[in-house]
Amino acid sequence: MRREPIVAIATAPGRGAVGIVRVSGPGLEPLVRALCGRTLPARQACYGPFLEHDGSAIDHGLALFFPAPHSYSGEDVLELQAHGGPVLLQLLLARCLGAAAEPDPASGQPRLAGLRLARPGEFTERAYLNGKLDLAQAEAVADLIDAATESAARGAARSLSGAFSQALQGLRERLIGLRTLVEATLDFPEEEIDFLQQADALGQLQRLRLQLAEVQRQTRLGALLREGIRVVIAGQPNVGKSSLLNALAGAELAIVTAVAGTTRDVLQQSIQIEGVPLHVIDTAGLRASEDEVERIGIARAWAQIASADVLLWLRDPTRCGQPDYDQADAALATELQARCATGVPLLPVWTKADLLGAVATLALASVPESCGPSASATRAAPTLHLSAQTGAGLDALRQRLLECAGGQCGAEGLYSARARHVQALLRVGLHLETAEQHLQMSVPMLDLLAEELRLAQNALNEITGLFSADDLLGQIFGSFCIGK
């Protein structure tokens, strides 16, 4: 398929030492001669002028020509590296468009008919369409550009190099082998040899599911590495939620007063723990209120709790034993469990340890049984004790949050992944589970088994783009920056 040539400024907006204008498309040689005044050798940086239509120099810089298919996009690619002034780069971009429309002296035809400005991500989209990258690798390009931490950058680089795609290829090969076996069995009468038992089809399927589970685990960690986890701080008013946000962020972001209900809206700050991004969200104190503004803040707090990846339930030991506080805490524990998504860690955290003294702090181990529900009742790990004022216990909290994020997100060897990858692998797992159920029946339903395996492979192929819809491609590449 012959596509229109495209051009764009490939460097970020603003002034810089160097700016790049990139052209991709078939048959760029006439445009190269018009802009550089000569033919360029392949894949060599050549210094010289970038020429206007009258032969004057717009600028001097480096030009590189990559003939197809040995280029980023798989087409002919020309890169002009000039000084990085915004006006200068716009002049160079306009000159590319103008030179493309001018007739070539040798043929009398436009030098590069149809040259147009590139859409966001179109260079990488062409790399995918021309087989230079699969879809997972193409997404890793954007992840590498957008990486906010060192760990995220290293994970994206591993995905770009093909680590994620290789893991998926291993699953695909086993799945194809199993599908081939089942399809071949369908061609034989029932009285013939039971090929499925002879080839241990059930064992193959179970091993495939185990391999899938490991890839799913790595993918979930990769998605957390890229997107971070949402840590929501919740509790009654004046238990130290805003103070904890400030302590974790290392800045006075939230107003802290002794007046209950000071925080009336959602406050969010992104932090890093050993390279793992965490989005920490402070919420309004949860209580019954007649104040309309506070009720809106409380409603927003419950909405954040419902979408949390980790929920910190802050509790004030200095108010323990007060009937109103204890009753509200017990009711809040029940409500938090009901509204928090299944499987989301709910961590009880005792605050204000600096107000209790060392002996009282140690005695807090028995407090959950006498003041509100026990830690086990909140499906949580052992209760944490900290002071936002002195910093005591903050390191233990950070380590607990890191464990909730997968523990090893910052370790070498992980790759970046996206929510759509996690969802696609989840569908693969559901289809394989159903397939195993069909296979274990006293009379295996081979037609249904074959169909579930086919659907599993389609879901797997969506990740790398072997099976994908055009609207999905538009959504993915539309999030890229222009020029990439």
N, C-alpha and C positions, 0 to 999 in steps of 0.2 A: 504494500500500500504506500503510495507516494504522498507525503504530507507537506503542507506549506512550510517554507523556512520561517524561522522565528528569531527574534533578537531581543535582548534585554540587558539592562545594567545588572551585573551579578553581585555587586558589592552593596553593603548597607547604605542607606541614605545618610547624607552628611559629608563633611570634609574629611579627607584622609590622605595619607602619603600616596596611596595607590588606589585606583579604581579600575574595574574590569567591565568591559562590554563583551558579551558573548553572543555568537550567532551559531545556529544549528540548522542544517537542512542539506538537501542533495545539491551537488554541483556548485560549490562555493568559490571555485577558482576565479571566475571573472570578477566577483566581488573583492576577493583578496588582491587582485592586481589593481583594481580601482582605488582601494584604500591604502595599499602599501607601495604601489608603484612597481611591483615585481611579483614573481611567483615565489612562494615560501617553501623551503624544504619541510618534509613531514617531521612533526614532533621536535622541532628545534626552535629555541627562543631567538628571535631576530630583532635587533634594535634598528629603529628607523622612524621616519615621519609617518603620521597618519594624514592623508592628503584630502584637501577640499576639492570641489569639482574643477576649480581653476588651477590646481597644482600646488597651491600654498599649503603650508603645514598647519593643521589644527593643533597638534602636539607631537612630541617625540616619545616613544615608549617601546615596549616589547610586544611583538605579535607572534602568536603560536597557531599553527595550522595542524589539525588532527584529521587526516582523511578517514572516511568510513572504511571498515567498521571499528577501527581502533581508536575509539573516542568515548567520552562519557555517555553520550546519547546514542551511540551506534551509527550516527550520521556524520557527515562532514561537520567539523566544529572549528570556528575561528574565535580566538580570544585576543582582545586588544587590551593591553595593560598600560593605562595612561596615568597621569597625575589625578589625584582623587578629588578634584573640585566638582561640586554638583553641576555648575553651569557647563564646565568643560565636558563632563560625561554626557550631558544632554545634547551638546553639540555633536559629539561623536556618535551618539545614538541616532540623531537626525541625519547625519551624514551616511550612516549605514542604510537607512531607509531610502534616502535620496539616490545613493549610488546604485542600489538594487533596481530602482525603476528606470535608470538611465540606460540607453541602448549601448550594447557592447560593440566597440568598433569592429571587432572581428566578424560578428554575426548579424549585427543590426537589431538583435532582439534584446529585451531587458536583461540586464546582467543576472538578476535573481528574481524572477517573476513571483509575486505573491508574498514577498517578505513582510511580516507583520510583527507587532509586539507580542511577546510571549505571555501566556497566562501564568498565574502562580503555580509553581511546581511542574511546568510543562517540559522542561529539560529532563527532569527525573522521570516524568511519565513516559517520555520517549525512550529513555534508557530501559524502562520496564517493558514497553511494547516491543522494543527491538531485542529483547532477551539478554540485555546486559546485567539486569538485576531482576530478582523476583520481587513480589509485592512486599514481603516482610523486610527485605533488604532496602527497598525504596523508602519504606516508612522509617527505617533506622537512619536514613540520611537526615530526615527532618528531626528525629530524636537527637541525633548528634549535634545538630545546630542549636536545638532548644535546650540542651542539657544544662541543668542548673547546678549540678554537683559533679565532682570528679568521678564518683561511682557510676552515675548515670551516663557520663560521657564514655567511660570504658565499656559499659554494657552495650551502649549503642554501637560502639566500634566493633564489638564482637558480633553483634547481629548483622552489621554491614558486611563483615568478612564472611558471613554465611553460617555461623555457629547455630543459630536458631533454625535456619532452613535445613541444615544437616540433621538436626534432631527430628524435624518433621519428616524428612526423607526416610529416615529409619522406620518411623511408624508407617509411612505410606508403603514401603516395600513389603513389610509384614502383612499389611492389610490387603495388598494386591495378591500376595501369595495365597492368603486365605480365601479371597474371593475367587481366584482361579480354581482352587480345589472344590469349592462349593458349586461353582458353575459347571465344572466337569462332572461332578456327581449327578447333577440334574439330567445329564444326557444318558444315564444308564438306568435300566429297569431296576425295580426294587429288589428283584431276586439276585442281582449280580452282587459282586463284592462290595461291602460297605466301605467305600473309599474314605469316608470321614473318620471312622473309627481307626482304620488302618493308618491313616496319616496323622492321628492324634489331633483332629481339628479342635476339639474342646481345649486341649492343652495349649495349642497355638493361640487360641482366642484369649485364654486366661493370661498367657504371657504377654500378649499384646496389650491387654488392659493394665497389667502391671507397668509396662513400659510407658503407656499413656499417662498413668498416674504420676510418674516421675517427671515427665514433660510438663504436665499440668502444674505440678508444684513449682518447677523452675519458672514457668510462665507467670504464675501468680506473683512470685517474688520479683520477676522482671517488671511486671506492671506496677508493683509498689515502688520499685527502684525508679521508674520513670515518672509516675504520677504522685507518689507519696501517699501517706495515709492521713485520714481525717481524724484528729484527736479532739473530741468534744469534752469540755469541762462543764460539769453540771452539779447542782446541789441547791440547798436552801440559800436564801440571802445571807450575806456576810459570813460565809464559811471559808473565804479566801480564794475564790475563783479568779478574780482579776489580779490579785497579788501573785498567784501561780503563773498566770499568763505573762506578767511582767518579768517574773524570775526566769522563766524558760526563754523568753525573748531577749533578756538582758537589756531591756529598755522600758521606760514608763509609758506604755501604750494605753493602758486602761486607767481610768480614774478610780482611786481607792479611798473610800471614806468609811466612817462608822455608821453611816446612814444606810439602813436596809433599802435595797431596790435601786442603788446608784446605777448599776448597769441595766439598761433598758433595751439594748439592741445587741446584735451579734458582732463581736470583734474577732478578727482572724489575723494570725501572723504565721508565716512559714519559717521554720527553723530546720537545722540539720543535726542529726545525731550519727556520727561516724559515716557521713556521706549520704545518709538516707533522709530524704525530705519528709517532713511532717508538717501538716497544716493544723495548727493549734487554734481552737475556736472557743472563745469565752462567751458564755450565755447569761441571760438574765436569771436571777434567783427564782427557783420554782416554789411558788406558794399561791394561795388564793388571794386575789387582789380585786379591789373595786376600782382601782385607777385604770382608765382606759388605755393610756399609753403603756403602762406596765403590763397589762394583759396582752397587748400586741407583742411586746418583747418576749413574754413567756410562751406565747404561741410559736414564735420563731425559734425559741429555744427547743421546744419539743420537735419541731421540724428538723433541726440540726441533729438532735439525738437519734431520730429515726434513720438518718443517713450516715451515722458515724461508723468508722472502722474500728475505733477504740473509744470507750466511754470512761472518763474519769469521774467517779462519784465522790465529791469532796464532802467531808464530814468534820464538824467542829467539836473536839473533845471537851472544850471548856464549857460547853452548854449541855454536856451529857448529864442526865439526871433531871433535867427540866422537863416536866410532863409534856408541855406543848411541843418542845423540840423533839423529844423521843417519839411521840405519836406521829408527828409530821415526817420524821425520818423513816419510820417503819412503813408508812403509806407511800412515801416516795420510792422506797426500794421496790415495792410491788409494782408501782407504775413504771419505773425505769425498765424492769424486766419485761413488762408487757409491751412497751413501745420500742425497745431496743431490738434490732434485727437479730434473728437466730444466728448463733455462732460468733457474735461480736463480743470481744472481751469487755467485761464490766469490772473495773478496778476500783475498789474502795480505797480512799486516800484520807487518812487523818491529817489535818493541817494544824498550824499554830503550835507545833511541838516546842517552840521556844518559850511559850507561856506556861508550860507544864513542869519543866524541870526534868532532869535525867531519870529520876526514880519513877515519876508519873508516866513518862514516855514508855519506859519498859513495861509498866503495868497495863499499858493499852492493849496488850495481846489478849486480855480477857474482856475488853470493853465491848466488842461486837455482840457477845452473848447477852450482855446486860443493858446495852443501849442500842436498840434497833436490831435488825436481822443479822445473822452470822454471815461470815464471808462465803461459806458454802452455799448459803441461800441465794447469793447473787451470782452464782456460777463464775466466781472470780478466783484469782490466785491470792496468796496471803496478802493481808492488808498492808499498805505502805504508810509510813509516818514521816512527815517532813515539816520544814519551816521555810516558808517563802522569804522570811525576813533574814534568817541566818544562812540559808542555803543548805541546811542539814537535810539529808534524804533526797536531794534533787538528783544526785548521780544514780541512786538506786531506781528512782522513777525513770530516768532516761534509759537505763538498761532494760527496765521492764517494757518500755515502749518499743525499744529496739527488738526485743523478743517477740512482741506482738506483730511487728513488721516482718517477721520471718527470721530474725536473728542473724542471718548471714547475708543480708541484702548488700552490704558493702564489700563482700568478699569477691576475690577474683574468680572469674569463671562464669558469672551470670551474664545473661544478655537482656537487652531491653525488650519489652513486650507491651501490648496495648490491651485495653478492655475488650476489644473485638476478638483478639486472639484467645483470651480467656473464655469468652462466650462460645467461640467456635469449638474449642477443645471440650468444653462442657457438653455440647451437642454430640460430638464424637463419642464421648463416654456414655451418654444416654443410649445412643444407637447400638454401641457394642454391648451394653448391658442387656438390652432387649434381644439382641442377636444371641447372646448366651442363653437366655431363657428359652428361645425357640430351639436351640441346639440340644438343650437338656431334656426336652420333652420325650416321652416314651416313643412317640413317632415324630421325629424332628420335622418341623415345618420348613422345608428347604427353600421354598419360594420366598417366604417371609424372611428367612435368614439371609438369603441373597440380597433382598431389598434393603434390609437394615445395614448390611455391610456396604452397599452402594451409597446409601445416604451418609454413612460415616465417612467414606472417602470424599464425597462432595464437600462435607463440612471441613475436612482437613485441607482440601485443595483451596478453599476460600482464603486461607491465611496467606499462602504464597501467590495467589492469583491465578492458579491453573483453572479455577472455576470461580468466576466473579461476575457481578453485574456492573453495567456501565455507571449506574448512579453511585455505587460504592467507590469506583475509581475517582469519580468527580469529587466525592466528599473527601477522600484521602488526599489527593493532590491539590485540592483547593485550599488546604490548610498550610501549604508550603509558602515560603517567601518567593517573590518574583525573582527570576534569574537563576533559580535552582530547580 
